[in-house]
């Protein structure tokens, strides 16, 4: 198995563990190594830390969740705006369950200037806008939509002081997401 294949296998193993409902906080490097059929040293070689590995796997898992909204299946035929809101609320619910790791991942992504995450929103935006917006405009809207959610998620207590919105309250959080989407999709 090449280095790239081994790295990919390790990430896929953690994503599978997450999909099975494993608590991300309780996953150990030893469990991953056993399940991926690799040595612990190989995991340490490919990832600077357990958190780095988990952050990549969580991002991949969330990307898979997001992709499910843009492909034919359960949400086919749904209103695209409602589908987008549902996707964001489901992703946020998952993120809330793994708050510590998500904060780490978001902070790292922001510091690294990672720009791939907003791309998962683009297919739904394309469905909403059709040919009325070009690719660059859709990418900018996706970034405008995702960044406030990410920044608010880093420090929900400060966001509560700023906005009066308690992100730990599902109803208030969903209202925040709906408002954000509605404001950005206004003609």
C-alpha positions in Angstrom: 0.0 0.0 0.0 1.5 3.4 -1.0 1.7 6.3 1.4 -1.2 8.0 -0.2 -3.3 4.9 -0.1 -2.4 4.3 3.5 -3.3 7.9 4.4 -6.6 7.6 2.6 -7.4 4.3 4.2 -6.8 5.7 7.7 -9.1 8.7 7.0 -11.8 6.4 5.5 -11.6 4.2 8.6 -12.2 7.2 10.9 -15.1 8.4 8.6 -16.6 4.9 8.8 -16.3 5.0 12.6 -18.1 8.3 12.7 -20.8 7.1 10.3 -21.4 4.2 12.7 -22.0 6.6 15.5 -18.7 6.4 17.3 -18.1 9.3 19.7 -15.3 11.3 18.1 -13.9 12.2 21.6 -13.5 8.5 22.4 -11.8 7.3 19.2 -8.2 6.3 19.9 -5.2 6.0 17.6 -5.0 2.4 18.6 -8.6 1.7 17.6 -8.0 3.4 14.2 -4.8 1.5 13.6 -6.4 -1.9 14.4 -9.4 -1.2 12.3 -7.4 0.2 9.4 -5.0 -2.7 9.7 -2.0 -0.4 10.0 0.6 0.3 12.6 0.2 3.2 15.0 3.5 4.6 13.7 2.0 5.0 10.2 -0.8 7.1 11.6 1.7 9.3 13.5 3.7 9.6 10.3 0.8 10.8 8.2 -0.9 13.0 10.8 0.7 15.5 13.2 -1.7 14.6 15.9 -4.8 12.6 16.7 -6.8 15.9 16.5 -5.4 16.6 13.1 -6.5 13.1 11.9 -10.0 13.5 13.5 -10.3 17.0 12.1 -9.7 15.8 8.5 -12.0 12.8 9.0 -14.8 15.0 10.5 -14.4 17.4 7.6 -14.7 14.5 5.2 -17.7 13.1 7.0 -19.5 16.5 6.9 -18.6 16.8 3.2 -20.2 13.5 2.6 -23.3 14.6 4.5 -23.4 17.8 2.4 -23.0 16.0 -0.8 -26.0 13.9 0.0 -28.2 17.0 -0.4 -26.9 17.8 -3.9 -27.2 14.3 -5.3 -30.4 12.4 -6.2 -32.0 10.7 -3.2 -33.9 11.6 -0.1 -34.0 15.3 -0.8 -34.7 15.1 -4.6 -37.6 17.3 -5.6 -37.4 19.3 -2.4 -37.4 23.1 -2.6 -33.7 24.0 -3.1 -33.8 26.8 -0.5 -35.4 24.5 2.1 -32.9 21.8 1.2 -30.0 24.3 1.8 -31.5 25.3 5.2 -32.0 21.6 6.1 -28.4 20.8 5.1 -27.0 23.6 7.2 -29.1 22.8 10.2 -28.2 19.1 10.1 -24.5 19.9 9.6 -24.7 22.2 12.6 -26.4 19.6 14.7 -23.6 17.2 14.0 -21.0 19.9 14.7 -22.7 20.7 18.1 -22.4 17.0 19.1 -18.6 17.3 18.5 -18.1 20.9 19.6 -14.5 20.7 20.8 -13.2 19.0 17.7 -15.2 21.2 15.4 -13.9 24.4 17.1 -10.4 23.0 16.6 -11.1 22.1 12.9 -12.7 25.5 12.1 -10.0 27.4 13.8 -7.3 25.5 11.9 -9.2 25.9 8.6 -9.5 29.6 9.1 -5.9 30.0 10.1 -4.8 27.9 7.1 -7.0 29.9 4.7 -8.8 26.6 3.7 -11.4 27.5 1.0 -12.7 24.0 0.0 -15.5 23.7 2.6 -17.8 26.4 1.0 -17.7 24.5 -2.3 -20.1 22.0 -0.8 -22.8 24.6 -0.8 -22.3 25.6 -4.4 -24.3 22.8 -6.0 -27.4 23.8 -4.0 -26.8 27.5 -4.8 -26.6 26.5 -8.5 -29.9 24.7 -8.1 -31.4 27.9 -6.5 -30.0 30.5 -8.9 -29.7 28.5 -12.1 -28.0 30.7 -14.7 -28.7 34.0 -12.9 -25.3 33.7 -11.1 -22.0 32.6 -12.5 -19.5 30.3 -10.7 -17.6 33.0 -9.0 -20.8 34.6 -7.6 -22.0 31.3 -6.3 -18.6 30.7 -4.6 -18.8 34.1 -2.9 -22.3 33.5 -1.7 -21.3 30.1 -0.3 -18.4 31.8 1.5 -20.7 34.6 2.8 -23.1 31.9 4.1 -20.5 29.6 5.7 -18.1 32.0 7.4 -20.6 33.6 9.8 -21.7 30.1 10.9 -18.1 29.0 11.4 -17.1 32.2 13.2 -20.1 32.1 15.5 -19.4 28.4 16.3 -15.9 29.2 17.5 -17.3 31.1 20.5 -21.0 30.7 21.0 -21.0 32.6 24.3 -19.5 35.7 22.6 -22.0 35.3 19.7 -24.8 35.2 22.3 -23.6 38.5 23.7 -23.3 40.0 20.3 -26.5 38.8 18.7 -28.8 37.6 21.5 -28.9 34.2 19.7 -28.1 31.1 21.8 -26.5 28.6 19.4 -27.1 25.8 22.0 -30.8 26.4 21.6 -31.9 24.4 18.5 -34.8 26.7 17.7 -32.7 29.9 17.9 -29.8 28.3 16.0 -32.2 27.1 13.2 -33.7 30.6 13.1 -30.2 32.1 12.8 -29.4 29.8 9.8 -32.7 30.5 8.2 -32.2 34.3 8.5 -28.7 34.0 7.2 -29.8 32.0 4.2 -32.8 34.3 3.5 -30.7 37.4 3.7 -28.1 36.1 1.3 -30.7 34.8 -1.2 -32.8 37.9 -1.4 -33.1 39.1 -5.0 
